[in-house]
Amino acid sequence: MAVSVRGQQVTFSPPAGAAALVGDMTDWKKKPRLPVQGSQPITLTLPRGAWVEYAWLDEAGQPFADPDNPQKSLNPWWPYPRAVEVGQYARHPLWQRPDAKQKGTAHRLTWEGTVFPGTRRAIVYTPHGHDPSRPTPVYYVQDGVAFYRTGKLGEVMDRAVEAGLATGAVLVFVEPGDRSAEYYLNDRYLDFLREEVFPRVEGEYVTASERGLWGASLGGLISLYLGSAHPELFSRVVSHSGAFIARPGATDEGGVIDTTTAGEWLRERLTAEPPRHLRVSLDTGTLEWLTGPNRRMAGAFADLGLPHQYREYPSGHNWVTWREALPEAFLYMQGG
């Protein structure tokens, strides 16, 4: 038996070759792995209703999927995470509805970048019956392919609009090149949006009544960073598990951007200079290292009386968390 659940007690039985367990419970690589003692199972107490992703490590420290657990995650980058539900992970009512009959239209854009090198791509998703001349909110979504294919944000909009719960918007799914370089508090990313993305979208596909930024993790960081600093451009921000442990130019000993010890510079800045022009949706999983920073960011918004919502989900830093959060984020931004 790969994994068994009894109440909040979850027992992981190591397969042959397993030397340690990692996953949401260890923040994957950010906390010490859980070693296998002989061939003894590992029992953990986890939140009721949680969705927990994990993998085994071999003696060389390489991750591999649990061969006895067929439950895969929605991870578009790693093939080895498997998942367990501690009871039943709740799903939003929008995901329980039938697929929308009236769907939006996807327009694919490709061009050679000038601000950042390489071929750039975006998908412009317009709602059913959209008139480009009618003023409509437009959201620029970071990690575009993942939000379009894995998160299915366009499908969320279609379902919400068809159910009469929200009005439509234009969703621009922008694919990054080097996301760590582009999203880590990089002002050149705004140059990229203004010089390369806005001109290809606005006028052609939408007359923008308002602009928003949308993203997860580092994408949430750059969205709130740029959205808060530029009231002349942006009035809405959605951030899922925002990587709010960040400081301009901060790197670790290996030169990699620092998302674990850099402090919470953006929260400090927004506390000193409140972004009163923004409507903000924040959410996070409760099984990730960014839970505290997101709670503190939401607390700062509450203390300052800024328009926002904040929600938590019993899962980790992954696409199950973010896909579950998409309906409430969209309804907060576009609901009646």
C-alpha positions in Angstrom: 0.0 0.0 0.0 1.5 3.3 -1.1 -0.2 5.7 1.3 -3.1 5.3 3.8 -5.2 7.9 5.6 -6.9 7.6 9.0 -8.4 10.9 10.1 -5.5 13.3 9.9 -2.9 10.6 10.2 -1.3 9.9 6.8 1.1 6.9 6.5 3.5 6.8 3.6 4.9 3.3 2.9 8.3 3.5 1.1 8.7 1.6 -2.1 12.0 -0.2 -3.0 14.9 2.2 -3.4 13.3 5.0 -1.3 15.7 6.7 1.0 13.7 9.8 2.0 10.3 11.5 1.5 9.8 15.1 0.3 6.8 17.1 -0.7 4.5 19.9 0.5 5.2 18.8 4.0 8.9 19.7 3.5 8.4 22.6 1.1 10.2 20.2 -1.3 13.8 21.4 -1.2 13.4 24.2 1.3 13.2 22.1 4.5 15.1 18.9 5.5 13.9 15.7 3.8 12.3 13.0 5.9 14.6 10.0 5.9 13.4 6.4 5.6 14.5 4.3 8.6 15.0 0.8 7.2 11.8 0.1 5.4 9.5 1.6 8.1 6.5 3.8 7.0 6.5 7.5 7.7 3.4 8.8 9.5 2.5 12.5 9.5 -0.3 14.6 10.9 -1.7 16.7 8.1 -4.6 19.2 7.8 -8.1 17.7 7.4 -9.4 18.2 3.9 -5.8 18.8 2.5 -4.4 17.9 -0.9 -0.8 16.9 -0.3 1.8 16.3 -3.0 4.9 14.2 -2.4 7.7 12.2 -4.0 10.4 9.7 -2.9 14.1 10.3 -3.1 16.6 7.6 -4.0 20.0 7.2 -2.3 21.5 9.7 -4.8 18.9 12.3 -3.8 17.0 12.0 -7.1 13.2 12.3 -6.9 10.9 9.5 -8.3 7.2 8.9 -8.4 5.5 6.5 -6.0 5.0 3.4 -8.2 2.1 2.3 -6.0 0.1 5.6 -6.2 -1.6 6.5 -9.5 -2.9 9.9 -8.3 -0.9 12.5 -10.2 -0.7 16.2 -9.6 -1.3 19.0 -12.0 2.4 19.9 -12.1 3.3 21.0 -15.6 7.1 21.0 -14.8 7.8 17.9 -12.7 6.7 14.3 -13.7 7.2 12.7 -10.2 4.8 14.3 -7.7 2.0 12.1 -6.5 -0.9 13.2 -4.3 -3.0 12.1 -1.4 -6.3 13.6 -0.1 -6.7 13.8 3.7 -10.4 13.3 3.6 -11.8 15.2 0.7 -10.3 18.3 -0.9 -13.2 20.7 -1.6 -13.8 22.0 -5.1 -15.4 25.3 -6.0 -19.0 25.1 -7.3 -17.9 26.5 -10.7 -15.9 23.4 -11.3 -18.9 21.3 -10.5 -21.0 22.9 -13.3 -21.1 21.6 -16.8 -18.6 23.1 -19.2 -19.8 26.4 -20.7 -21.6 26.1 -24.1 -20.7 29.6 -25.1 -16.9 29.8 -25.1 -14.4 32.6 -25.7 -11.9 32.7 -28.6 -8.2 32.2 -28.3 -5.9 34.4 -30.6 -2.2 33.3 -30.6 0.6 35.9 -31.0 4.2 35.3 -31.7 7.0 37.8 -32.1 10.8 38.4 -31.6 11.5 40.1 -28.4 13.4 43.3 -28.1 13.4 44.1 -24.3 14.2 40.4 -23.6 15.8 38.2 -26.2 14.1 35.3 -27.9 10.8 34.4 -29.4 7.9 35.7 -27.3 4.4 34.2 -27.2 1.0 35.2 -25.8 -2.6 34.0 -26.1 -5.3 36.6 -26.1 -8.6 35.1 -24.9 -11.7 37.2 -25.6 -15.1 36.3 -24.1 -18.0 35.0 -26.2 -19.6 37.8 -28.2 -16.8 40.2 -27.5 -16.7 43.6 -29.3 -13.2 45.0 -29.4 -14.5 48.5 -29.6 -16.5 48.2 -26.4 -14.4 49.2 -23.2 -13.6 46.0 -21.4 -11.2 45.1 -18.5 -8.1 43.4 -19.7 -5.8 41.2 -17.5 -2.2 40.4 -18.3 -1.5 37.0 -17.0 2.0 35.8 -16.2 3.1 32.2 -16.8 0.5 32.3 -19.6 0.6 28.8 -20.9 0.3 27.3 -17.5 -2.7 29.5 -16.6 -4.3 28.8 -20.0 -3.7 25.0 -20.2 -3.3 23.8 -16.6 -5.2 26.5 -14.6 -7.9 26.9 -17.3 -8.6 30.5 -16.4 -10.4 31.0 -19.7 -12.7 28.2 -18.8 -13.4 29.7 -15.4 -14.4 32.9 -17.1 -16.7 31.1 -19.6 -18.5 29.2 -16.8 -18.9 32.3 -14.6 -20.2 34.5 -17.4 -22.6 31.8 -18.7 -23.9 31.3 -15.1 -24.6 35.0 -14.8 -22.1 35.4 -12.0 -19.7 37.7 -13.7 -19.0 39.9 -16.7 -16.4 39.0 -19.2 -12.9 40.3 -19.6 -10.0 39.9 -22.0 -7.3 37.6 -20.7 -3.8 38.0 -22.1 -1.8 34.9 -21.3 1.9 36.1 -21.6 4.6 33.4 -21.6 7.9 34.3 -20.0 11.4 33.6 -21.3 13.5 33.4 -18.1 10.8 33.8 -15.5 13.2 34.2 -12.6 15.0 37.1 -14.3 11.8 38.7 -15.6 9.6 38.4 -12.6 11.9 39.0 -9.6 11.2 42.7 -9.0 12.4 43.6 -12.5 11.3 47.0 -13.8 12.3 46.0 -17.3 9.3 43.6 -17.3 7.1 46.7 -17.4 9.1 47.9 -20.4 8.3 44.6 -22.1 4.6 44.9 -21.4 4.4 48.5 -22.6 6.6 48.2 -25.6 5.8 44.8 -26.9 2.5 43.4 -25.4 0.2 46.3 -25.0 0.6 47.5 -28.6 -0.2 44.0 -29.9 -3.3 43.6 -27.8 -4.9 47.0 -27.2 -6.8 48.4 -30.1 -6.6 45.2 -32.1 -8.4 42.9 -29.5 -9.7 45.2 -26.8 -10.4 48.8 -25.8 -9.2 48.6 -22.3 -11.5 50.1 -19.6 -9.1 48.9 -16.9 -5.9 46.9 -16.8 -5.1 44.2 -14.3 -2.1 42.0 -13.6 -2.4 38.3 -12.7 0.1 35.7 -11.6 1.2 32.9 -9.2 4.4 32.7 -7.1 7.0 34.9 -8.9 4.2 36.0 -11.3 2.2 37.2 -8.3 5.2 39.1 -7.0 5.8 41.0 -10.2 2.1 41.6 -10.6 1.7 43.3 -7.2 5.1 45.0 -7.5 4.2 46.7 -10.9 0.5 47.1 -10.2 1.1 49.0 -6.9 3.8 51.3 -8.4 1.9 52.4 -11.5 -1.6 53.7 -10.8 -1.6 55.3 -14.3 -1.5 51.8 -15.8 -3.1 49.3 -13.5 -6.1 49.2 -11.1 -6.4 45.4 -10.4 -4.0 42.6 -9.2 -4.6 38.9 -8.6 -1.8 37.1 -6.8 -1.8 33.4 -5.9 0.9 32.3 -3.4 2.8 35.5 -4.2 6.6 35.1 -3.7 6.7 37.9 -1.2 10.0 36.9 0.3 12.0 39.1 -2.1 14.3 42.1 -2.2 15.7 43.9 -5.3 19.0 42.2 -6.3 18.9 39.6 -3.6 20.5 36.3 -4.5 21.8 33.3 -2.5 25.4 32.1 -2.4 25.0 30.4 -5.8 23.7 33.6 -7.5 20.1 32.3 -7.6 17.3 34.7 -6.7 16.5 34.6 -3.0 12.9 33.6 -2.1 13.6 32.2 1.3 15.8 34.7 3.3 15.5 38.0 1.5 12.8 39.5 3.8 9.5 41.1 2.9 10.6 44.3 1.2 7.4 44.7 -0.9 5.1 44.5 2.1 7.3 47.1 3.9 7.1 49.4 0.8 3.3 49.1 0.4 2.8 49.7 4.1 4.8 53.0 3.8 3.1 53.9 0.4 -0.3 52.2 0.3 -1.6 51.4 -3.2 -5.0 52.9 -2.7 -5.8 52.7 -6.5 -5.7 48.9 -6.5 -8.3 46.2 -6.0 -6.4 43.1 -5.0 -7.1 39.4 -4.6 -4.6 37.4 -2.6 -4.6 33.7 -1.7 -2.2 31.0 -0.7 -1.9 27.4 0.3 -1.4 26.5 3.9 1.2 23.8 3.2 3.9 26.1 1.7 6.7 28.4 2.9 4.9 31.4 1.6 1.8 31.1 3.8 3.2 33.5 6.5 4.3 36.2 4.0 0.9 36.1 2.3 -0.9 36.3 5.6 1.2 39.3 6.6 0.6 41.0 3.2 -3.1 40.5 3.6 -2.9 41.7 7.2 -1.2 44.9 6.0 -3.9 45.5 3.4 -6.6 45.0 6.1 -4.8 47.3 8.5 -4.6 50.0 5.8 -8.3 49.5 4.8 -7.4 48.7 1.2 -9.9 46.9 -1.1 -8.9 43.3 -1.2 -9.9 39.7 -0.5 -7.7 37.0 1.0 -8.3 33.2 1.0 -6.4 30.1 2.0 -6.5 26.6 0.7 -5.4 23.3 2.5 -2.7 22.5 -0.1 0.8 23.5 -1.2 2.6 25.6 -3.7 1.1 24.0 -6.8 -1.5 24.1 -9.5 -4.2 22.3 -7.5 -4.1 25.2 -5.1 -4.1 27.8 -7.8 -6.7 26.3 -10.0 -9.0 26.0 -7.0 -8.4 29.6 -6.2 -9.1 30.9 -9.7 -13.0 31.0 -9.5 -13.1 33.2 -6.3 -10.4 35.5 -7.7 -12.3 35.9 -11.0 -15.6 36.5 -9.2 -14.0 39.1 -6.9 -12.7 41.0 -9.9 -15.6 40.5 -12.3 -18.6 39.5 -10.2 -21.7 41.6 -10.2 
